[in-house]
C-alpha cells in the first residue's frame, strides 16, 4: 500500500483542481482541498434531517481508492462504498453479488461472469461490464493494495454489456474467492476526474488524487464528507440494489481516534458506537464497566508478527534471527493479551485453510538462543548493531511486547532500541528497503480464507514494498514455490504445498510468529452487530458492513 504525506496530498489536490478543468460536463467536480472537503451528493441519497448514524473509531490513515487501500480502516470503508462480483459469507464460502452467475472452462483458465442488470452507481449511471474491466485493469496496473492477488490473470474483457470474461495464465482455485477484493469503479466518473499528468502514461494519474477523498462506487454508502485525519462520513445510498436491514444507519462516520481517554469519553456519551480494535486490555476493561457497553471478542484471520528485516545487520543473519526467536518469552506475551488468545503456529493463522498444524513452533529456550547467537557472524560485535524495534503508536498494547522483547534480548546480550512510530510512518518506512527498520510489530490479516494468499502477501517479492512485509526476503525460489502452490487446482495437493512452505519459512525465521489475533471492540448494547454472533465473514473489513448492522436506540 503506497502512502502519501498529508502536505503532499494537499499540494497534489490543488494542482488537480487546475489539471481537471477539461472534465466531462456530466462528471462530478474535482473535490476541494481536504481541509474544506464537502463531497457533492447525487440523487438517491437519504436527505432527512433526522438521520441515524453509526459511529466507528478507527486508526488513520484510511485509503478509499480501491487500488490503494488494504488495511482494516480502508477495507472497512471500501466494502461499504463499492460492490464486488461476489460476496464472502461467514462459513468461508462466497455467494453471487454483482455477478448473478458464472461458469468456468474445462481447463480452468477462463471464467465468464453474468452481471446483474440495473445496478446504479452513486451518480445514477448504470454499472456495466466495461466498468468491471476498467476496475480490474486499473488495480492490476497500479499494483498496490489488493493488486497482488491478480498478477496471474492475463486479461479481462467484455463479452457484452453484462458479461465479463477473465482469462488466467494458469488455472487457480483461488481466483474466484479473490474477487471479493475487486471493487467496481464507475469508469466514466474516474476518467473525468483523472489528471493528465501522472505515473501511468496515457492513463495520467489514473484518478488516484481524486479518489483520495471521493468514491466512484455503487455500494450501499457513499462519501459525503472526508476531513483527512479527522473523520470520514458516508451516507446511505437509497438507490442501492441490495437490501438494508431494519434500522440500518442512514450515515456511517469513521472517526479517526484510538486515544484511550477520548474513546472512553465518546463511548460514555454515546458519540462512538463501536471502538477501534486497538485498545489496550486495561482500556477495554475500563470500557466494559460503562453502562450499556460490552466487549466483542471476534475471531479473525489475523496474526501478530515481529517482522525482521533480512537485509540489514544483524537481522540479515539467520542465526541471529533464530537466537531472537528462542529468546522471546511467548508465554508472557500471550498473558498480556485478551483471554483465549493462542500462540501462533507458524507464519499463517491456524483458522486458515491449508494451515500446517505440525509446523515447528519456537518456545523460549535461552540455552538454544545462546547456541544460535554463537553461530551468528555478528556474535563478537553484537553491541555495535543495536536492533531497532518499531511499534505502532496508535496501538498502545504493542509497546508492552516491544519492551518485553527488549528485556528478553538483553538476557542474551543483544541490545535493543524501542521506538514508538505512527502508523502512517510505518507504512512509509516499510515501502522502501532503505527505510525499513530492523523489526516492526504489525498485525496482518489474510485477504482470503486460505493460507496461500497470505503467504504471498507476507513473503513474496511482489508484495515486498508494502506495509504487510518488512522482511524483504526477495527469494526467487520461494516466490516460484508460492506461485506454484497458488496455481494448483486440487485442494489436497495445494494444501500440502502450503504446509511445506510454512515449514520452509519457519526454518528461515524471518519473523517472530507471536499470536493469532482475537479482535476486541467495545460497542454500545443498542447496536445489533452480526459480527458478535459470528454471522459475518472474518475477512478484513466485513465486520463493519453497515447494511447488516441495526441501531436500536
Buried (B, 14 or more C-beta within 10 A) or exposed (E): BBBBEBEEBBEBBEBBBEBBEEBEEEBBBBBBBBEEBEBEBBEBBBEEEEEBBBBBBBBBBBBBBBBBBBBBBBBBBBBBBBBBBBBBBBEBEBEBBBBEEBEBEEEBBBBBBBBBEEBBBBBEBBBBBBBBBBBBBBBBBBBBBBBBBBBBBEBBBBEEEBBBBBBBEBBBBBBBBBBBBBBBBBBBBBBBBBBEEBEBEEBBBBBBBBBBBBBBBBBBBBBBBBBBEBBBBBBBBEBBBBEBEEBBBBBBBBBBBBBBEBBBEBBBEEBBBBBBBBBBBEBBEBBEEEEEBBBBBBBBBBBBBBBBBBBBBBBBBBBBBBBBBBBBBBEBBBEBBBEEBEBBBBBBBBBBBBBBEEBEEBEBEBEBBBBBBEEBEBBEEBEEBBBBBBBBBBBBBBBBBBBBBBEBBEEBBBBBEBBBBBBBBBBBBBBEBEEBBBBBBBBBBBBBBBBBBBBBBBBBBBBBBBBBBBBBBBBEEBBEBBBEBBBBEEEEEBBBBBBEBBBBBBEBBBBBBBBBBBBBBBBBEEBBBBBBEEEBBBBBBBBBBBBBBBBEE
